[in-house]
Amino acid sequence: LTLTMAASTELRMDELPSDPLLHILSYLAFRDLVRCSYVSRRLNDLSKHNPLWKSLCCKHWLADRLQSGVSWYCLFRQYYTDLGRYIQYYPVLKRAWEQLKAFLQQRCPRMIASLKGNVTVSMLAVTTV
């Protein structure tokens, strides 16, 4: 990818400094960021920059901590693989759940202790009798 300037000097994407490019990439939605990674090797490398994906994890999945050895990009992919079809609802539901959990811990600690964690979508899809 090259840009031609008025004085007919070419400016190659590889020659542009990283900081302005990362700043531009920080405004993109996650789907657009993934699309940029297909444009060139340089944009592919920049599009996997950890702070870009940290902000997207915080925005979409409300994740603020990493598991050891996992990048923000990998964490986003893990969440998206598991919960991607709910991405537009997830932050609202997670906030509501956290508020409910806090309320129950204050008012009904035995009830909150009886709740089971780590439920998957397939476990919820079981039909009831």
TORZADO-27202 format. One record per atom (N, C-alpha, C): residue in three letters; chain; atom name; x, y, z. Coordinates in steps of 0.05 Angstrom, whole numbers, plus 5000, padded with zeros to 4 digits. Each point is the difference from the previous one (the first is absolute). Example, Ala and Ser with C-alpha at 12.3 -4.5 7.8 and 13.67 -1.06 7.14 Angstrom:
# TORZADO-27202
SITE rest kette atom   c1   c2   c3
SITE  ALA     A    N 5264 4886 5156
SITE  ALA     A   CA 4982 5024 5000
SITE  ALA     A    C 5018 5024 5000
SITE  SER     A    N 4993 5021 4986
SITE  SER     A   CA 5016 5024 5001
SITE  SER     A    C 4985 5022 5014
# end
This chain:
# TORZADO-27202
SITE rest kette atom   c1   c2   c3
SITE  LEU     A    N 5017 4977 5000
SITE  LEU     A   CA 4983 5023 5000
SITE  LEU     A    C 5018 5025 5000
SITE  THR     A    N 4996 5017 4980
SITE  THR     A   CA 5017 5024 4999
SITE  THR     A    C 4981 5024 4997
SITE  LEU     A    N 5009 5022 5011
SITE  LEU     A   CA 4986 5025 4997
SITE  LEU     A    C 5017 5019 4983
SITE  THR     A    N 4987 5013 4980
SITE  THR     A   CA 5015 5018 4983
SITE  THR     A    C 4994 5028 5009
SITE  MET     A    N 5021 5016 5005
SITE  MET     A   CA 4997 5027 5009
SITE  MET     A    C 5002 5018 4976
SITE  ALA     A    N 4993 5026 5003
SITE  ALA     A   CA 4999 5019 4978
SITE  ALA     A    C 5027 5003 4986
SITE  ALA     A    N 5021 4998 5014
SITE  ALA     A   CA 5027 5003 4988
SITE  ALA     A    C 5009 4974 4987
SITE  SER     A    N 4982 4982 4997
SITE  SER     A   CA 5004 4974 4987
SITE  SER     A    C 5020 4982 5015
SITE  THR     A    N 5003 5005 5026
SITE  THR     A   CA 5017 4981 5015
SITE  THR     A    C 4981 4980 5013
SITE  GLU     A    N 5007 4975 4999
SITE  GLU     A   CA 4983 4979 5011
SITE  GLU     A    C 5006 4996 5029
SITE  LEU     A    N 4980 4995 5015
SITE  LEU     A   CA 5003 4994 5029
SITE  LEU     A    C 4988 4972 5004
SITE  ARG     A    N 5017 4982 5008
SITE  ARG     A   CA 4992 4972 5004
SITE  ARG     A    C 4988 4996 5028
SITE  MET     A    N 4981 4983 5003
SITE  MET     A   CA 4988 4994 5026
SITE  MET     A    C 5021 4991 5020
SITE  ASP     A    N 5020 4985 4990
SITE  ASP     A   CA 5022 4991 5018
SITE  ASP     A    C 5016 5022 5011
SITE  GLU     A    N 5000 5023 4987
SITE  GLU     A   CA 5016 5023 5009
SITE  GLU     A    C 4986 5018 5019
SITE  LEU     A    N 4974 4997 5003
SITE  LEU     A   CA 4985 5017 5019
SITE  LEU     A    C 5006 4991 5028
SITE  PRO     A    N 5001 5020 5019
SITE  PRO     A   CA 5005 4993 5028
SITE  PRO     A    C 4977 4984 5012
SITE  SER     A    N 5006 4984 5019
SITE  SER     A   CA 4979 4983 5012
SITE  SER     A    C 4980 5015 5017
SITE  ASP     A    N 5009 5020 5015
SITE  ASP     A   CA 4982 5014 5018
SITE  ASP     A    C 4976 5012 4986
SITE  PRO     A    N 5003 5016 4979
SITE  PRO     A   CA 4976 5011 4987
SITE  PRO     A    C 4982 4978 4988
SITE  LEU     A    N 5012 4979 4990
SITE  LEU     A   CA 4983 4978 4989
SITE  LEU     A    C 4984 4986 5022
SITE  LEU     A    N 5013 4996 5023
SITE  LEU     A   CA 4986 4988 5023
SITE  LEU     A    C 4978 5018 5010
SITE  HIS     A    N 5005 5026 4999
SITE  HIS     A   CA 4979 5019 5009
SITE  HIS     A    C 4976 4998 4981
SITE  ILE     A    N 5005 4998 4975
SITE  ILE     A   CA 4978 4998 4980
SITE  ILE     A    C 4985 4973 5005
SITE  LEU     A    N 5015 4978 5003
SITE  LEU     A   CA 4988 4974 5004
SITE  LEU     A    C 4983 4999 5026
SITE  SER     A    N 5007 5017 5019
SITE  SER     A   CA 4985 5000 5026
SITE  SER     A    C 4972 5009 4997
SITE  TYR     A    N 4993 5013 4978
SITE  TYR     A   CA 4973 5010 4995
SITE  TYR     A    C 4982 4979 4986
SITE  LEU     A    N 5012 4978 4992
SITE  LEU     A   CA 4985 4981 4984
SITE  LEU     A    C 4985 4980 5017
SITE  ALA     A    N 4978 4991 4990
SITE  ALA     A   CA 4985 4978 5013
SITE  ALA     A    C 5015 4974 4996
SITE  PHE     A    N 4994 4980 5016
SITE  PHE     A   CA 5016 4976 4999
SITE  PHE     A    C 4999 4986 4972
SITE  ARG     A    N 4977 5001 4987
SITE  ARG     A   CA 4998 4988 4973
SITE  ARG     A    C 5018 5014 4980
SITE  ASP     A    N 5001 5027 5002
SITE  ASP     A   CA 5017 5015 4982
SITE  ASP     A    C 5030 4996 5006
SITE  LEU     A    N 5006 4997 5025
SITE  LEU     A   CA 5028 4995 5008
SITE  LEU     A    C 5009 4973 4988
SITE  VAL     A    N 4982 4980 5001
SITE  VAL     A   CA 5007 4974 4988
SITE  VAL     A    C 5004 5003 4970
SITE  ARG     A    N 4982 5015 4987
SITE  ARG     A   CA 5003 5004 4971
SITE  ARG     A    C 5026 5014 4993
SITE  CYS     A    N 5009 5019 5016
SITE  CYS     A   CA 5025 5013 4995
SITE  CYS     A    C 5024 4981 5002
SITE  SER     A    N 4997 4980 5016
SITE  SER     A   CA 5022 4981 5003
SITE  SER     A    C 5005 4985 4974
SITE  TYR     A    N 4981 5000 4981
SITE  TYR     A   CA 5003 4986 4974
SITE  TYR     A    C 5013 5018 4979
SITE  VAL     A    N 5003 5026 5005
SITE  VAL     A   CA 5010 5019 4980
SITE  VAL     A    C 5029 4996 4995
SITE  SER     A    N 5016 4999 5021
SITE  SER     A   CA 5029 4997 4996
SITE  SER     A    C 5012 4987 5025
SITE  ARG     A    N 5024 4991 4998
SITE  ARG     A   CA 5014 4987 5022
SITE  ARG     A    C 5003 5021 5023
SITE  ARG     A    N 5006 5024 4992
SITE  ARG     A   CA 5004 5021 5020
SITE  ARG     A    C 4974 5005 5016
SITE  LEU     A    N 4978 5003 4986
SITE  LEU     A   CA 4975 5005 5014
SITE  LEU     A    C 4991 4975 5016
SITE  ASN     A    N 5008 4977 4990
SITE  ASN     A   CA 4994 4975 5015
SITE  ASN     A    C 5014 5001 5027
SITE  ASP     A    N 5026 5007 5000
SITE  ASP     A   CA 5015 5002 5025
SITE  ASP     A    C 4988 5021 5018
SITE  LEU     A    N 4994 5023 4989
SITE  LEU     A   CA 4990 5022 5016
SITE  LEU     A    C 4972 4994 5011
SITE  SER     A    N 4984 4986 4984
SITE  SER     A   CA 4972 4995 5009
SITE  SER     A    C 4999 4980 5023
SITE  LYS     A    N 5021 4987 5006
SITE  LYS     A   CA 5001 4981 5023
SITE  LYS     A    C 5012 5013 5025
SITE  HIS     A    N 5004 5026 4999
SITE  HIS     A   CA 5012 5015 5022
SITE  HIS     A    C 4982 4998 5025
SITE  ASN     A    N 5012 4991 5021
SITE  ASN     A   CA 4985 4993 5025
SITE  ASN     A    C 4981 5022 5010
SITE  PRO     A    N 5009 5025 5002
SITE  PRO     A   CA 4982 5021 5010
SITE  PRO     A    C 4975 5004 4983
SITE  LEU     A    N 5001 4995 4974
SITE  LEU     A   CA 4976 5002 4983
SITE  LEU     A    C 4979 4980 5009
SITE  TRP     A    N 5009 4976 5005
SITE  TRP     A   CA 4982 4978 5007
SITE  TRP     A    C 4991 5002 5029
SITE  LYS     A    N 5017 5012 5017
SITE  LYS     A   CA 4992 5004 5028
SITE  LYS     A    C 4975 5019 5001
SITE  SER     A    N 5001 5021 4985
SITE  SER     A   CA 4977 5019 5000
SITE  SER     A    C 4975 4986 4989
SITE  LEU     A    N 5004 4983 4980
SITE  LEU     A   CA 4977 4986 4988
SITE  LEU     A    C 4989 4979 5020
SITE  CYS     A    N 5018 4986 5015
SITE  CYS     A   CA 4991 4981 5020
SITE  CYS     A    C 4984 5014 5022
SITE  CYS     A    N 5010 5023 5008
SITE  CYS     A   CA 4986 5016 5021
SITE  CYS     A    C 4973 5009 4990
SITE  LYS     A    N 4999 5009 4976
SITE  LYS     A   CA 4975 5010 4988
SITE  LYS     A    C 4979 4978 4997
SITE  HIS     A    N 5008 4978 4987
SITE  HIS     A   CA 4980 4980 4992
SITE  HIS     A    C 4996 4978 5021
SITE  TRP     A    N 5022 4992 5014
SITE  TRP     A   CA 4998 4978 5019
SITE  TRP     A    C 5003 5008 5029
SITE  LEU     A    N 5005 5026 5005
SITE  LEU     A   CA 5005 5010 5027
SITE  LEU     A    C 5022 4986 5014
SITE  ALA     A    N 5019 4991 4984
SITE  ALA     A   CA 5024 4986 5012
SITE  ALA     A    C 5021 5021 5006
SITE  ASP     A    N 5010 4999 5025
SITE  ASP     A   CA 5020 5019 5007
SITE  ASP     A    C 5025 4987 5010
SITE  ARG     A    N 5001 4974 5001
SITE  ARG     A   CA 5024 4985 5008
SITE  ARG     A    C 5006 4978 4981
SITE  LEU     A    N 5025 4995 4996
SITE  LEU     A   CA 5009 4978 4983
SITE  LEU     A    C 5007 4976 5016
SITE  GLN     A    N 4996 4977 4988
SITE  GLN     A   CA 5011 4975 5012
SITE  GLN     A    C 5029 4999 4991
SITE  SER     A    N 5016 4988 5017
SITE  SER     A   CA 5029 5000 4993
SITE  SER     A    C 5005 4986 4974
SITE  GLY     A    N 5017 5012 4984
SITE  GLY     A   CA 5009 4988 4975
SITE  GLY     A    C 4980 5004 4977
SITE  VAL     A    N 4979 5015 5004
SITE  VAL     A   CA 4980 5004 4979
SITE  VAL     A    C 5000 5030 4992
SITE  SER     A    N 5001 5006 4974
SITE  SER     A   CA 5000 5028 4991
SITE  SER     A    C 4971 5009 4999
SITE  TRP     A    N 4996 5027 4999
SITE  TRP     A   CA 4973 5011 4998
SITE  TRP     A    C 4987 4991 4974
SITE  TYR     A    N 5016 4998 4979
SITE  TYR     A   CA 4989 4991 4974
SITE  TYR     A    C 4989 4972 5003
SITE  CYS     A    N 5015 4982 5013
SITE  CYS     A   CA 4991 4972 5003
SITE  CYS     A    C 4976 4999 5019
SITE  LEU     A    N 5000 5016 5020
SITE  LEU     A   CA 4977 5001 5018
SITE  LEU     A    C 4974 5009 4986
SITE  PHE     A    N 5003 5020 4983
SITE  PHE     A   CA 4977 5009 4984
SITE  PHE     A    C 4990 4978 4982
SITE  ARG     A    N 5019 4986 4987
SITE  ARG     A   CA 4992 4978 4982
SITE  ARG     A    C 4986 4978 5016
SITE  GLN     A    N 5010 4994 5024
SITE  GLN     A   CA 4987 4979 5016
SITE  GLN     A    C 4972 5007 5007
SITE  TYR     A    N 4996 5025 5009
SITE  TYR     A   CA 4973 5009 5007
SITE  TYR     A    C 4982 5000 4975
SITE  TYR     A    N 5011 5010 4978
SITE  TYR     A   CA 4984 5002 4976
SITE  TYR     A    C 4992 4972 4989
SITE  THR     A    N 5018 4981 5002
SITE  THR     A   CA 4994 4973 4992
SITE  THR     A    C 4977 4989 5016
SITE  ASP     A    N 5001 5004 5026
SITE  ASP     A   CA 4979 4990 5018
SITE  ASP     A    C 4975 5016 5000
SITE  LEU     A    N 5002 5027 5000
SITE  LEU     A   CA 4977 5017 5005
SITE  LEU     A    C 4995 5020 4978
SITE  GLY     A    N 5013 4997 4977
SITE  GLY     A   CA 4999 5020 4979
SITE  GLY     A    C 4972 5008 4991
SITE  ARG     A    N 4982 4980 5000
SITE  ARG     A   CA 4973 5007 4990
SITE  ARG     A    C 4984 5018 5020
SITE  TYR     A    N 5011 5003 5024
SITE  TYR     A   CA 4987 5017 5020
SITE  TYR     A    C 5015 5026 5004
SITE  ILE     A    N 5018 5007 4983
SITE  ILE     A   CA 5018 5022 5005
SITE  ILE     A    C 4986 5026 5005
SITE  GLN     A    N 4977 5005 4987
SITE  GLN     A   CA 4986 5025 5004
SITE  GLN     A    C 4985 5001 5026
SITE  TYR     A    N 4995 4977 5012
SITE  TYR     A   CA 4985 4999 5025
SITE  TYR     A    C 5018 4995 5025
SITE  TYR     A    N 5023 4989 4995
SITE  TYR     A   CA 5017 4990 5022
SITE  TYR     A    C 5007 5021 5021
SITE  PRO     A    N 5009 5024 4993
SITE  PRO     A   CA 5007 5019 5021
SITE  PRO     A    C 4977 5007 5018
SITE  VAL     A    N 4976 5004 4988
SITE  VAL     A   CA 4977 5007 5016
SITE  VAL     A    C 4992 4978 5019
SITE  LEU     A    N 5000 4975 4989
SITE  LEU     A   CA 4993 4977 5017
SITE  LEU     A    C 5021 4995 5022
SITE  LYS     A    N 5025 5003 4993
SITE  LYS     A   CA 5021 4995 5021
SITE  LYS     A    C 4998 5021 5022
SITE  ARG     A    N 4995 5025 4993
SITE  ARG     A   CA 4997 5021 5021
SITE  ARG     A    C 4976 4994 5017
SITE  ALA     A    N 4978 4992 4988
SITE  ALA     A   CA 4976 4994 5016
SITE  ALA     A    C 5005 4976 5018
SITE  TRP     A    N 5015 4980 4990
SITE  TRP     A   CA 5006 4977 5016
SITE  TRP     A    C 5018 5008 5024
SITE  GLU     A    N 5020 5017 4995
SITE  GLU     A   CA 5017 5008 5022
SITE  GLU     A    C 4985 5016 5021
SITE  GLN     A    N 4981 5016 4992
SITE  GLN     A   CA 4983 5015 5019
SITE  GLN     A    C 4983 4981 5016
SITE  LEU     A    N 4988 4980 4987
SITE  LEU     A   CA 4983 4980 5013
SITE  LEU     A    C 5017 4984 5020
SITE  LYS     A    N 5024 4992 4992
SITE  LYS     A   CA 5018 4985 5017
SITE  LYS     A    C 5007 5016 5025
SITE  ALA     A    N 5006 5025 4996
SITE  ALA     A   CA 5007 5017 5023
SITE  ALA     A    C 4977 5003 5019
SITE  PHE     A    N 4976 5003 4989
SITE  PHE     A   CA 4976 5003 5016
SITE  PHE     A    C 4995 4974 5016
SITE  LEU     A    N 5003 4977 4987
SITE  LEU     A   CA 4995 4974 5013
SITE  LEU     A    C 5022 4995 5021
SITE  GLN     A    N 5024 5008 4995
SITE  GLN     A   CA 5021 4995 5020
SITE  GLN     A    C 4994 5016 5026
SITE  GLN     A    N 4989 5023 4996
SITE  GLN     A   CA 4993 5017 5024
SITE  GLN     A    C 4975 4989 5014
SITE  ARG     A    N 4979 4993 4985
SITE  ARG     A   CA 4974 4994 5011
SITE  ARG     A    C 4995 4970 5003
SITE  CYS     A    N 5011 4984 4982
SITE  CYS     A   CA 4994 4971 5001
SITE  CYS     A    C 5025 4984 4994
SITE  PRO     A    N 5019 5000 5019
SITE  PRO     A   CA 5026 4987 4994
SITE  PRO     A    C 4998 4970 4995
SITE  ARG     A    N 4980 4987 5012
SITE  ARG     A   CA 4998 4971 4995
SITE  ARG     A    C 4990 4994 4972
SITE  MET     A    N 4983 5018 4990
SITE  MET     A   CA 4991 4997 4972
SITE  MET     A    C 5022 5003 4980
SITE  ILE     A    N 5017 5020 5004
SITE  ILE     A   CA 5022 5005 4982
SITE  ILE     A    C 5020 4977 5001
SITE  ALA     A    N 5004 4988 5024
SITE  ALA     A   CA 5018 4978 5003
SITE  ALA     A    C 4990 4975 4985
SITE  SER     A    N 4974 4998 4997
SITE  SER     A   CA 4989 4976 4987
SITE  SER     A    C 5000 5001 4969
SITE  LEU     A    N 5006 5024 4989
SITE  LEU     A   CA 5001 5003 4971
SITE  LEU     A    C 5025 4985 4989
SITE  LYS     A    N 4997 4988 4977
SITE  LYS     A   CA 5021 4986 4987
SITE  LYS     A    C 5012 5017 4978
SITE  GLY     A    N 5027 5000 4998
SITE  GLY     A   CA 5013 5016 4980
SITE  GLY     A    C 5007 4983 4976
SITE  ASN     A    N 5013 5013 4980
SITE  ASN     A   CA 5010 4987 4976
SITE  ASN     A    C 4979 4985 4984
SITE  VAL     A    N 4977 5012 4997
SITE  VAL     A   CA 4979 4988 4983
SITE  VAL     A    C 5005 5007 4971
SITE  THR     A    N 4998 4980 4983
SITE  THR     A   CA 5004 5005 4971
SITE  THR     A    C 4973 5003 4986
SITE  VAL     A    N 5001 5010 4976
SITE  VAL     A   CA 4976 5004 4984
SITE  VAL     A    C 4986 4973 4996
SITE  SER     A    N 5016 4979 4995
SITE  SER     A   CA 4988 4974 4994
SITE  SER     A    C 4986 4989 5026
SITE  MET     A    N 5010 5007 5023
SITE  MET     A   CA 4987 4991 5025
SITE  MET     A    C 4973 5014 5003
SITE  LEU     A    N 4998 5025 4991
SITE  LEU     A   CA 4975 5015 5003
SITE  LEU     A    C 4980 4991 4979
SITE  ALA     A    N 5009 4988 4979
SITE  ALA     A   CA 4982 4992 4978
SITE  ALA     A    C 4985 4975 5005
SITE  VAL     A    N 5003 4988 5023
SITE  VAL     A   CA 4986 4975 5007
SITE  VAL     A    C 4971 5007 5003
SITE  THR     A    N 4983 4984 4988
SITE  THR     A   CA 4971 5005 5002
SITE  THR     A    C 4990 4990 5027
SITE  THR     A    N 4981 5015 5011
SITE  THR     A   CA 4988 4993 5026
SITE  THR     A    C 4975 4984 4996
SITE  VAL     A    N 4993 4984 5019
SITE  VAL     A   CA 4976 4984 4999
SITE  VAL     A    C 4976 5013 5012
# end
